[in-house]
C-alpha cells in the first residue's frame, strides 16, 4: 500500500468515526466514507494519523464541511443519540 493510500484510508476511517460518534464496534458506512473523506483531508490533514484528533477536528469544523458530509454526520449523530436514549430507558 502506498503512503497516499495509507493516509487516505486513515482519513476514511476517521471521518466515518466522526460521522457515527458511537461505539467503536459499529460498522462504518460507505456513504460516510464517500461523503466525508475529502472534507477530512481538506480540513484536518494536520491531525494524521491520530484518529481521535481527526474526529475532534471534524466535529470542531463541522460548519466548514460539505453539505453531504454534514447530513451524514447529523443523521448518524441523531441515530446514535436515539439509540443511547433507548438503552438508558431500558435500564
Secondary structure, DSSP 8 states (H G I E B T S, - for coil): --HHHHHHHHHHHHHHHHHH-S-TTS---HHHHHHHHHHHHHHHGGGTT-HHHHHHHHHHTGGGS-HHHHHHHHHHHHHHHHHHHHHHHH-
